[in-house]
C-alpha cells in the first residue's frame, strides 16, 4: 500500500502534547512508513536534580532507520544528540521544553515527533513556625498553639505536634495544658505537597505566676571579672539556652535555670586570641550556634568560624582556613540567613565572607572599597550587606548579582561619601519596610551634618544615589550604639553613648524628630531592648539595669552588678539576660531578670541588638 506521509500523532507526558511532521517534499511518495516516538522514564522532572532518560520507541515499515536527530528544547551545550538512545539530560531550569526527535529512513524518507516536557522547580521545603497563647504561661494554663508555617511553592498537607509528655496531635491549632513549672519544649513538624519536611521547636517557660516587681532570678559566674569585654551581648536561643563569650577565650552555655550546660575553650583548643576585641554568637532557629573567634594581636593565632550543636556544644564544623593569621573580627555577631552565615572582618585587609551553614565552606566573599567591617554586619532580604566600615568611611555596602556574587560599592556611592561620618563600633538596624537606620559620630572638621539617618533601601543598587529619607544630628552622637524599633515601627530607640552620662532617645521613624529623651546617671553602651509592653531596657557602666516606659518615664532603676559594658537581651519567654561584672567577688556573671507583665520581646522588626535575642542580624 502506497502512502503519502502526513502524520499527526498525539502523545502525553504528564500534561504533554506531541506531534509528528512528514517529509517536506509532498510530491515524493514513499512505500515506507516511519513513526518516530519516545517515552520519558521520570514521573516527575525536577530542575537541576532529575536525569531525564529518553527511550526511543520509533517504529518503521519498508525501510530501516539510517539516522536520528534529537533536540532537547534548550539552547547551549548538550542540547542535541544523534544517538538512537541519548545520554540522560538534566534540565537546569524549570519550564516547558519541546523535545524533537527526527528519524531518517535509508530510502530518504523522514518523520518528526515533538513532545513538551514539563520541568518542575526543585521543591522548596516548607518553613515550620508556630505561636502560642497566652505568651505568659502559668502552671495549669491551657495553651493554644497556632501553626504559622508557610510553603513558598506549594501547600502544607500534614502536621505533627509533639508535646512535653510525649503526646502528639495532627490538628492545625491544638491545645495543651502544662501541669508543672519549668522549661518545656514543643515541636512542630510539617510536610508539603511534594514530600518536603521542616520542623520548629520552641521552649515554653511555665511559671508559678507572674512576678510582682523587678526580680533578679539568678546570676551565674562564667569567668573572672577581668574577662568582661566591650560591646558585649548575651545570646539566647528559642530552645532555652543562654550563651556568653568571655575575654579569656571561652564560649559558655547556660540552661534556663542558670546552670552551666557546656563550655568551649577556644583559646586552649584552637589557638585563637580573645582579649578586648571579641565577637559574640548568633543562634539559628534550629538551635545551631554560630560564632567567630579571632586572632587579633597574635600573628600565630588562627581565626576560626564555628557551628555548635546548641544543647550539647558538639562542634558541627569549624573553618580555620578562611582568614589569615591575626585577622580581626569583633564587636558583632554573625548574620544568619536562610543558607549562609555572613561575617565581616576588620582592618585594611578586612572582608565580608559568607559561609555555607551546612558545611562551613567559605562560598562568598568580597573586599570592601575601604577597609573591612569594623563591627555590625546586617543582611537584607534581597542579599544586600550593610556593615560598619573602617575609620571615617561610615557604612559600607555589598550588592549581590543574580548568582549571589557580591560587588563592593565604591566610597563615592555609599551612605556617607564625603568621609563625614565615623561609625566606630555602631550597629545598623533595618525595619520590615527596608528602611535602614545608621548611627555614628560626625567627623570633626568634615562639614558633616548628621549622626543618624534613615535610608530607604527598597530599590538599592550599587550606583543608586544614597539620599537619606531623613537625617538629624543628635547631641553628642554615637560610638558603639545601635537602634531598635517599637512594635508598630513608628519609634526608634537609641543611646547617645559618645557622652558620659549618656542619654536614651526615642526618635520618630518618619522624620527623625525627638519624641522624648531620658538622661541616664552614667555612661551606657547598650543597644536598647524593647519588650512586649513597649518598655525600653538598657544597662549602664555603674551596674544599673534601667527600664523606661514607652513614653520615656523611669519604671525601674536597679543596681544588680558593678559594671555592664553591653546590651540586654530579651528572650522569647520574657526573661532578660545581661553580662556584667561582680567586682567584690571578682567574677564575670550572666544576670537573669524578670519583670511584671513582660512575657516576650516586642513583636518588632528589630526589637534589640541583632534584631532578636538570637542576634541573627537578618532582615525580618
C-alpha positions in Angstrom: 0.0 0.0 0.0 1.4 3.4 -1.0 1.1 6.2 1.5 1.9 10.0 1.3 3.3 10.9 4.7 1.2 13.4 6.6 1.2 12.0 10.1 -0.3 13.8 13.1 0.1 11.9 16.4 -0.8 12.8 19.9 1.2 11.7 22.9 1.0 12.5 26.6 3.8 13.1 29.1 2.2 14.4 32.3 0.2 17.1 30.5 2.1 16.8 27.2 1.1 17.3 23.6 3.2 15.7 20.8 3.0 15.8 17.0 4.9 14.4 14.0 5.7 16.0 10.7 6.3 14.2 7.4 8.8 14.8 4.7 8.5 18.3 3.5 8.6 17.3 -0.2 5.0 16.3 -0.6 5.4 15.2 -4.2 7.7 12.2 -3.3 5.7 9.1 -2.5 7.4 6.5 -0.3 6.5 2.9 0.3 8.0 3.0 3.8 6.3 4.2 6.9 8.3 5.9 9.7 6.6 6.7 13.0 9.2 8.2 15.4 8.3 8.1 19.1 9.9 8.1 22.5 9.0 7.8 26.2 10.3 9.6 29.3 11.1 7.4 32.3 10.8 10.0 35.1 7.3 10.5 36.5 8.4 13.9 37.8 11.3 16.0 36.5 12.9 18.5 38.9 15.3 21.2 37.6 18.9 20.5 38.4 18.1 17.2 40.0 16.4 14.6 37.8 18.4 12.9 35.0 15.9 12.5 32.2 16.2 9.4 30.1 14.6 9.4 26.7 13.7 5.9 25.4 13.5 5.7 21.6 10.3 3.7 20.5 10.4 4.6 16.8 8.7 2.0 14.5 9.3 1.6 10.7 7.9 -0.4 7.8 9.5 -0.9 4.5 12.9 0.6 5.4 15.5 0.9 8.1 16.4 4.0 10.2 19.7 5.4 8.9 19.9 8.4 11.3 18.4 10.0 14.3 18.5 13.6 15.5 17.3 14.8 18.9 16.8 18.3 20.1 16.1 18.7 23.8 14.4 22.1 23.7 17.0 24.4 25.3 19.9 26.4 23.9 23.6 25.8 24.6 25.9 22.9 25.1 24.3 19.4 25.3 21.0 20.4 23.6 21.2 17.8 20.8 22.2 14.2 20.1 22.5 11.9 17.1 22.4 8.7 19.1 19.4 6.3 18.9 19.5 6.2 22.7 20.9 9.5 24.0 22.6 10.0 27.3 20.3 11.3 30.1 19.7 15.0 30.2 19.5 17.3 33.3 17.4 20.4 32.8 18.8 23.2 34.9 15.8 25.5 35.0 12.1 24.9 35.5 9.8 25.4 32.5 8.3 23.6 29.5 10.7 22.2 26.9 9.8 20.9 23.4 11.8 17.8 22.7 12.1 16.9 19.0 13.1 13.5 17.5 13.6 13.2 13.8 14.2 9.8 12.1 15.6 9.4 8.6 15.0 6.2 6.6 17.6 4.6 4.4 15.3 5.4 1.4 15.3 9.1 2.2 12.0 9.2 4.0 11.9 11.0 7.3 9.4 11.9 10.0 9.5 14.0 13.2 7.7 13.9 16.6 7.6 16.7 19.1 6.6 16.4 22.8 6.5 19.0 25.5 8.3 18.0 28.7 7.4 19.9 31.9 10.3 20.5 34.3 9.4 21.5 37.9 11.4 23.7 40.1 13.3 21.9 42.9 11.0 21.6 45.9 11.5 24.4 48.4 10.9 22.7 51.8 8.3 24.4 54.0 9.2 26.7 56.8 7.8 25.4 60.1 6.8 28.1 62.6 4.2 28.5 65.3 3.0 30.8 68.0 1.2 30.2 71.3 -1.2 31.9 73.6 -1.1 33.1 76.3 2.6 34.1 76.0 3.0 34.1 79.8 2.2 30.5 80.8 1.5 29.5 84.4 1.0 26.1 85.9 -2.4 24.8 84.9 -2.9 27.0 81.9 -4.3 25.6 78.7 -2.2 26.9 75.9 -3.4 27.2 72.3 -0.7 26.6 69.6 -1.2 28.2 66.2 0.5 26.9 63.1 2.2 29.7 61.2 4.1 27.5 58.8 4.5 28.5 55.1 5.4 26.8 51.9 6.5 29.1 49.1 5.9 26.7 46.2 3.0 24.6 47.4 1.0 23.9 50.5 1.2 22.3 53.9 -0.6 19.0 53.8 0.3 17.5 57.2 1.4 18.4 60.7 2.6 16.6 63.8 2.9 18.3 67.2 4.9 16.7 69.9 4.3 17.9 73.5 6.5 17.6 76.6 4.7 14.4 77.9 5.2 12.7 74.5 1.6 13.1 73.4 1.1 14.2 69.8 -1.5 16.0 67.7 -2.1 16.4 64.0 -4.5 19.3 64.4 -3.7 22.6 62.8 -4.1 24.6 66.0 -4.1 22.2 69.0 -4.2 23.0 72.8 -2.1 21.6 75.6 -2.3 22.0 79.4 1.0 22.4 81.3 0.9 20.9 84.8 4.4 21.6 86.1 6.8 24.6 86.5 9.9 24.6 84.3 11.1 25.0 80.7 9.4 22.6 78.3 9.9 22.1 74.5 7.1 21.8 71.9 8.0 20.6 68.4 6.0 21.0 65.2 6.9 19.1 62.0 5.1 20.0 58.8 5.2 18.4 55.3 4.3 19.9 52.0 2.5 18.5 48.9 5.8 17.3 47.4 7.1 15.5 50.5 9.4 18.2 51.9 9.5 18.4 55.7 10.6 21.0 58.2 10.5 21.2 62.0 10.4 24.0 64.6 11.0 23.6 68.3 10.3 26.3 70.9 10.8 26.3 74.7 7.8 27.3 76.8 8.6 28.8 80.2 6.0 27.7 82.6 5.8 29.8 85.8 4.2 29.6 89.2 2.8 33.1 88.4 3.9 36.5 87.3 6.4 38.4 89.4 5.1 41.5 91.2 8.2 43.6 91.0 11.7 43.8 89.4 13.2 40.3 90.1 16.7 39.1 89.8 16.2 35.4 89.1 19.8 34.3 89.2 23.3 35.2 88.4 25.9 32.7 87.2 29.7 33.0 87.1 31.2 32.4 83.6 34.7 33.9 84.1 36.8 36.1 86.2 35.8 39.8 86.3 38.7 41.0 84.1 37.2 38.9 81.2 34.5 41.5 80.6 34.8 42.9 77.1 33.4 46.0 75.3 30.1 46.0 73.4 29.2 42.5 74.7 25.8 40.9 74.4 24.3 37.6 75.7 22.7 35.4 73.1 19.5 33.4 73.9 18.1 30.6 71.8 14.4 29.8 71.4 15.2 26.4 73.0 16.0 27.7 76.4 19.8 28.2 76.3 21.8 31.3 77.1 25.3 31.9 75.6 28.1 34.2 76.7 31.6 34.8 75.3 34.3 35.8 77.7 37.6 37.6 77.3 39.6 34.5 78.3 38.6 32.7 75.1 35.6 30.7 76.1 32.0 30.3 74.9 29.8 29.3 77.9 26.3 27.9 77.6 23.8 28.1 80.4 20.4 26.4 80.8 17.2 28.3 81.7 17.9 27.8 85.4 21.4 29.4 85.1 23.4 26.1 85.4 26.4 25.7 83.1 25.3 23.3 80.3 28.6 23.3 78.5 31.6 25.4 77.6 34.1 25.5 74.8 37.6 26.8 75.4 38.6 28.1 72.0 41.8 29.7 73.3 43.1 26.3 74.5 41.8 24.2 71.7 42.2 26.3 68.6 44.9 28.9 69.3 42.5 31.9 69.0 43.3 35.1 70.7 40.4 36.7 72.5 41.1 39.8 74.5 39.3 43.1 74.5 38.0 42.9 70.9 35.8 39.9 70.6 32.7 38.8 68.6 29.6 37.2 70.0 27.5 34.2 68.9 24.3 34.0 66.9 21.7 31.2 67.1 19.7 29.8 64.2 16.0 28.9 64.7 17.0 25.2 64.9 19.3 25.9 67.8 22.6 25.9 65.9 25.1 28.3 67.4 27.5 30.2 65.1 30.5 32.1 66.4 33.7 33.6 65.2 36.8 33.7 67.4 39.5 35.9 66.0 43.3 36.3 66.4 44.0 40.0 66.7 47.3 40.8 68.4 48.9 37.4 67.8 50.1 36.6 64.3 50.4 32.9 65.2 46.8 32.7 66.3 44.2 31.1 64.0 40.8 32.9 63.4 38.1 30.3 63.5 34.5 30.2 62.4 32.3 27.7 64.3 29.0 25.9 64.3 27.9 24.2 67.5 25.0 22.0 68.4 23.3 24.3 70.8 22.3 21.9 73.6 25.5 19.8 73.9 28.3 22.0 72.5 29.3 19.4 69.9 31.3 21.1 67.1 29.3 20.6 63.9 32.1 22.2 61.9 34.8 24.8 62.1 36.6 26.7 59.4 40.2 27.7 60.1 41.3 28.5 56.5 39.1 31.4 55.5 41.0 34.1 57.5 44.7 34.9 57.6 46.5 34.7 61.0 45.9 37.8 63.1 42.6 38.8 61.4 40.2 40.9 63.5 36.6 40.0 63.9 35.0 41.9 66.7 32.0 43.8 68.2 29.4 41.9 66.2 27.5 38.6 65.8 27.3 36.6 62.6 24.4 37.3 60.3 22.3 34.2 59.9 20.3 33.9 56.7 18.4 31.0 55.1 21.5 29.3 53.7 24.5 31.4 54.7 26.3 32.8 57.7 27.8 36.2 56.9 30.8 37.7 58.8 32.6 40.9 58.5 36.3 41.3 59.5 38.1 44.5 60.4 41.2 46.3 59.2 43.0 47.1 56.0 42.6 43.6 54.7 39.1 43.1 56.1 36.5 41.4 54.0 32.8 40.3 54.0 32.6 36.5 53.9 29.7 34.1 53.6 29.9 30.6 55.0 27.6 27.7 54.0 25.5 26.8 57.0 25.6 23.1 56.4 29.4 22.7 55.9 31.2 25.9 56.9 32.6 26.3 53.4 33.5 29.9 52.5 31.3 30.2 49.5 31.1 34.0 49.0 33.5 36.9 49.8 34.3 40.4 48.7 36.7 43.1 49.9 35.1 46.4 50.8 36.2 49.6 49.0 37.8 50.9 52.2 38.9 48.6 54.9 36.7 46.0 56.4 33.7 45.5 58.6 34.5 47.2 61.9 31.5 45.8 63.8 27.9 45.4 62.9 27.1 43.5 59.7 23.4 43.0 58.6 21.9 41.3 55.6 18.7 42.5 53.9 16.3 40.0 52.4 17.5 40.9 48.9 21.0 39.8 49.8 22.5 43.3 50.2 25.0 43.5 53.0 25.4 46.7 55.1 28.3 47.0 57.6 30.1 49.4 59.8 33.2 50.5 57.8 36.7 51.4 58.9 37.6 54.9 60.1 35.7 57.8 58.6 34.0 55.8 55.8 30.8 55.3 57.7 28.9 52.3 56.4 29.9 50.0 53.5 27.6 48.2 51.1 27.9 44.9 49.2 25.4 44.3 46.4 24.9 40.8 45.0 24.3 39.8 41.4 21.8 37.0 40.4 24.5 34.4 41.3 24.9 36.0 44.8 28.4 37.3 43.9 29.0 40.4 45.9 30.4 43.6 44.5 31.7 46.4 46.8 30.0 49.8 46.4 32.7 52.5 45.8 33.1 55.0 48.6 31.5 57.8 46.4 28.3 55.8 46.2 27.9 54.8 49.9 25.7 56.3 52.6 28.2 59.0 53.8 30.5 59.5 50.7 32.3 62.6 51.9 34.1 61.0 54.8 31.8 62.8 57.2 30.8 60.0 59.5 32.7 57.7 61.8 30.6 54.7 62.5 33.0 53.4 65.1 31.6 50.2 66.6 28.0 51.1 65.9 25.3 48.6 64.8 23.0 49.2 61.8 19.4 48.1 62.0 16.6 47.6 59.4 12.8 47.7 59.5 10.4 45.4 57.7 9.8 48.4 55.3 13.5 48.3 54.1 14.4 51.5 55.9 17.9 51.2 57.4 19.0 53.3 60.4 22.6 54.2 60.6 24.2 56.0 63.6 27.7 57.3 64.1 29.7 60.4 65.0 30.3 63.4 62.8 34.0 63.6 61.8 35.4 66.8 63.2 36.1 69.4 60.5 34.4 67.3 57.8 31.3 69.5 57.4 29.1 66.6 58.2 25.5 67.5 59.2 24.1 64.3 60.7 25.0 61.5 63.1 21.9 59.3 62.5 20.0 58.9 59.3 17.3 56.7 57.7 17.8 55.3 54.2 15.1 53.6 52.2 16.9 50.6 50.6 13.9 49.2 48.7 15.5 49.9 45.3 19.1 50.0 46.4 21.7 49.3 43.7 25.5 49.8 43.6 25.2 53.1 41.6 21.9 54.5 43.0 22.1 57.8 44.8 22.0 57.2 48.6 19.9 60.1 49.7 18.6 59.8 53.3 14.8 59.8 53.9 15.8 61.9 56.9 18.9 62.8 58.8 19.4 64.5 62.2 22.2 65.5 64.5 21.5 64.1 67.9 23.6 65.8 70.7 26.9 64.1 71.3 26.4 61.2 68.8 27.2 57.5 68.9 30.3 55.4 69.3 29.2 51.8 69.7 25.4 52.2 69.9 22.7 50.9 67.7 18.9 51.4 67.2 15.9 49.2 68.0 12.3 49.7 66.9 8.9 49.8 68.5 6.3 47.1 67.7 4.4 49.5 65.4 7.7 50.6 63.7 6.9 54.3 64.4 9.6 54.9 67.0 13.3 54.3 67.1 15.3 53.9 70.3 19.0 54.6 70.7 21.5 55.6 73.3 23.8 58.6 72.6 26.9 56.9 74.1 29.5 59.4 73.0 28.9 61.3 76.2 29.1 60.5 79.9 26.5 60.3 81.3 24.6 59.0 78.2 21.1 59.8 77.1 18.3 57.5 75.7 16.5 58.9 72.8 13.2 58.0 71.1 13.0 59.3 67.6 10.2 59.3 65.1 10.9 56.9 62.2 9.0 59.1 59.8 11.2 62.2 60.2 13.8 61.7 62.9 12.3 64.2 65.3 12.8 63.6 69.0 9.8 62.0 70.7 11.4 62.0 74.1 14.8 61.7 75.7 15.9 60.4 79.1 19.3 61.3 80.7 20.9 58.4 82.5 23.1 58.7 85.6 26.1 57.0 83.9 27.7 56.0 80.7 25.8 53.4 78.7 26.9 51.2 75.8 23.5 49.4 75.3 21.5 48.9 72.1 18.1 49.4 73.7 15.9 46.3 74.0 12.1 46.6 73.7 9.7 44.3 75.5 6.0 43.3 74.8 4.8 46.2 76.9 6.8 48.7 74.9 9.3 49.3 77.7 12.9 50.1 76.9 15.7 48.2 78.7 19.3 49.4 79.0 22.3 48.7 81.3 24.9 51.2 82.5 28.6 51.1 83.3 27.7 51.5 87.0 25.8 48.2 87.0 22.3 49.7 86.8 19.5 47.9 84.9 17.2 50.7 83.7 13.7 50.2 82.3 11.8 53.1 80.7 8.1 53.3 79.8 7.0 53.7 76.2 6.8 57.5 76.9 10.2 57.7 78.4 9.4 57.7 82.1 11.6 55.6 84.5 9.9 52.3 85.6 12.9 50.5 87.2 16.4 51.5 88.0 18.1 48.7 89.9 21.8 48.2 90.6 22.4 44.4 90.2 26.1 44.4 89.2 29.2 46.7 89.5 29.5 47.2 85.7 27.8 46.5 82.4 29.6 47.1 79.1 27.0 46.0 76.7 23.3 45.3 75.8 20.3 43.5 77.4 18.8 40.5 75.6 15.0 39.8 76.0 14.1 36.2 75.4 11.1 34.7 73.6 9.7 33.9 77.1 10.2 37.3 78.5 13.2 37.0 80.8 16.1 39.3 80.2 19.8 38.5 80.3 22.9 40.6 80.5 26.6 40.1 81.1 28.1 42.1 83.9 30.9 42.4 86.5 30.7 41.5 90.2 33.8 43.3 91.3 33.6 42.3 95.0 33.5 38.6 94.0 36.0 39.1 91.2 33.6 37.3 88.8 32.0 37.9 85.4 28.4 36.8 85.6 25.3 36.4 83.5 22.3 38.0 85.2 18.7 36.9 84.6 15.9 39.4 85.2 12.0 39.0 85.3 9.6 42.0 85.2 5.9 42.1 85.8 3.8 41.6 82.6 6.8 41.0 80.4 6.4 37.8 78.5 8.4 38.3 75.4 10.4 40.9 73.4 8.3 43.3 71.3 6.8 42.0 68.1 9.1 44.3 66.3 11.1 44.1 63.1 14.2 44.9 65.2 13.4 44.7 69.0 17.0 44.6 70.3 20.7 44.1 69.4 20.9 42.0 66.2 17.1 42.0 65.7 16.1 39.4 68.3 17.6 37.6 71.3 19.2 35.2 68.8 21.1 38.2 67.3 20.8 36.9 63.7 21.2 40.4 62.0 19.0 39.3 59.1 16.1 41.5 58.0 12.6 40.3 59.1 
